[in-house]
Amino acid sequence: MLLNRAVAKSVMVVEDEPEIRLVLRTFLEDEGYAVLEADTGERALSLALDEIPDVVLVDLRLPGIHGLDVVRSMRATSTVPIIVVTAQADSHDVVAGLEAGADDYVTKPFEPKELGARIRAQLRRIASETGEQRQDVVACGPIVIRPGTAEAFKDGEPLALSRTEFRVLQELIQEGGRVLSRDDLLRRVWGYGNAGDGRVVDNLIYRLRAKIEVDAAKPEHLVTVRGFGYRLKP
């Protein structure tokens, strides 16, 4: 997924029924969200790592990995808002989902306006908790980003970055040349509460260098500080 002039908040729909996914996709896109789809728990966990959605909707009755296990796995490493989708409001599923780490729930059949309100409430909560600030322009040497519209440039030329690449670049550029460790980036970008696999960061840095460096093998801007992490030089 590439970032164009502006990036919508993304919602990942974890649902094995294609008809329900279609209904949710249609509604969410009409509301202005970018929609990610996963029809299994395994696909959801992989997609969540690559794309870092802003909100996750999880149907509990999934083939393969159960929805509750998806919730537990995501919550163990991320603070992403999770809304459980269940067919029975009075079942143990609701309690189990919330105890597993979900933030809210909706029941099937759901009212689209209610679902939209719950998603917006979760986004407001996260923005409030993180004290999100949107500066108009942030620069580091030839690299310029616009957090409000998720645009990135080098020497005035636009950079085609994925959502995750943009977030990593934003964290590095806002540090003003200071070093960020792998754990710092895992916590800030991926939302890991505890130390995760640093190779995720290394692979992302490799891809990012290919886009911002003249020679990715000899980086001049996004450099490694051995034993500490990464920093962005002017």
N, C-alpha and C positions, 0 to 999 in steps of 0.2 A: 504494500500500500504506500503510495507516494503522497507527499504533502504538496498541495497546490497553494493557491492564494490564501486559503483559510482551511483550518481543520476542524471538523465537527467533533464533539464528544462522541466516543465510540461505545456501543453497547454490544456485548457478546451474548448471543442467544444459544443456550445449550438445550436442545430439544430434538428428540428423535423422530417426531412426527412432522413430515414435510409440509403438511397443510397448515399446522400451527406456526411453523417457522415462517411460512409465506405471509400469514396474517401479521405476525409480529414484525417482520421485515418491512412490510408495506406501511404499517402504522408508525414505526420508529423512523423510517426514512421521511415520511410526511412530517414528522416532528423535527426533522433536521439532524438526526443522529446518523453517524456512520455505523453500519451493522456488520458484525462478524457472526458467522454461523458455525456451530459444531453439532454434529448429530450423535456423538458419543462422548463419554467422559474422557477417554484417552485423547481424542481430538481437542477437547476443550482445554486440557492441561497444557498441551503442546502449543495451541494457539495463544493462550494467555501469556505464555513466556515470550513468544515472538512479537505479539502485537500490543500487549499491555492495555487491555480495554479499560475504559473509565468506569463502567458498570457491568455486572454479569447477572444474567437471568438464568437460573438453573432449574430445569425440571428434575424432580427427584427420581422418577421412574425411568431410568436410562438403561439401555443394554450395556453389558460389560461393566465398567466401573459405575457403581451406584452414585446417584446424585449427591448423597450425603458424604461420600468419600471424596467427591470432587470439591465440595464445599470445604471439607477438612483440609485437603491438600492445598487449596488456594489460600485459606486463612492461615495456614502454618507459615507461609512465606510472603503474604501480601496483605495490604490493607484495603484492597479494592472493594468497593461496595458490592455485596452479593444479595440478590433478591431471589428467594426460593419461589418456584411456581409449583403449586400442588393442587390436586383435584378435589381434596376434601379439607374444608376449613377446620373441621372439628377432629381431624385425625391426629395421631401421634406424629405424623410427618412434620407438622408445623413446629411443634416443640423440639423435635429431633433436629430439624433444620436450623433453628435458632441456636440450639445448644452446640451444634457443629461449627457455628461461627457466622451464619447468615445474619444480615442486618435487618431484613424485612421479608415479607412474603405476600404473595397474591394467590388467589384461588381461581381455578378454572370452573366455569367460563369466566374470564376476566373482563372488566370494563376498561376499554382502552384509556379513557380519560383518567381513571384511577391509577392505572399502571404508569401513565405519563407523570402524574403528580408524585408518585412514589420515587420514580427515577430522579426527578428534579430535586426532591427533598434530599436524596442521598448525595447528589452532586453539590448541593449547597452545604451540606454537612462537611464534606471533604474539603471544600474550598475554605470554609470557616476554620476547620481544624488545622489546616496547613498554612493558613494566612497567605494564600496565593496572591502574588503580586504580578501585575502585567506591565512591564516597562515597554515603552514604545520601541526603542532600539537599544541593543546591547552589542558592543563591538570588541573584538580582540584582533588587532592588526588588520589583515585584509578580510577577516571573517566577520560578518554582521548577521545578527538574527533579530527577528521581530516576534517576540513571544505572543503578542496579541493575535497575530495572523499566522503564526507557525511558518514564517518564511525564513530562509537562510540564503546567504550570498557569500561568494568569495570573489574579491576584486570586482564587485558589481554584478557578477554573473550568478543566476539562481542555482542553488544546489538541490538536487532531487533526493530528499532524505525520507526514510521511513519514519514513522512516529517515534520509535525507540531511538533511532539515530539522532533525531532532533532533540529529544529530551536529554540524552547524554551530552550532546554538544552544548545545550543550554546550561546544564549544570557546570560543565567545565569552564565555559566562557564567563559565567557569573562569579566564578571563584577568582577572577582577575589574575591568573597565573599561578595560583596556589595548587598544590598537589591534592588530588582526590584518590583515595585508595579504592581497590575493587569493592571492598565492603561498603564504603561510602556510596558508590554508584549503585550497587545492588539495593541498598536501603532506599536511596532517593528516587531512583528511576523504576526499579522493579517492585519496590515496596516490601522487600524482605525485612522481616523483623530481626532475624538472626543471620549469621554469616551463611551465604549460599555458595554456589559453585562459581569461582572466579573465572572459569573458562567462558562463561556466558558473556562476561564483560570483555574478555580478551578478543573473542570472536567479533563482538560488536565494534570494538576499536579498530580491528583489522578492516572491516567493511567501511567504517567511517573514514579511515585514512585513505582508502582507495578513491574517495570522493573529494577530499579536501587537500591532499598533498600532490605535489608534482611527481614525486617518486615515493610511493607508499613504503618501500623498503628502506628509505632514508628520510624519515619524517622530519620536517623543519618546524611544524606547528604543534601537532599532537604527539608529544614525546613521552617516552617511558622514563620514569624515575625509579631505577632498580631498587627493589626492596620496599618501595612505598606505594607507587601507583602511576597515575597519569596526570599530566598538566598540559594546558594549552598556552603556547608562547605567542606573543605578538609577532 
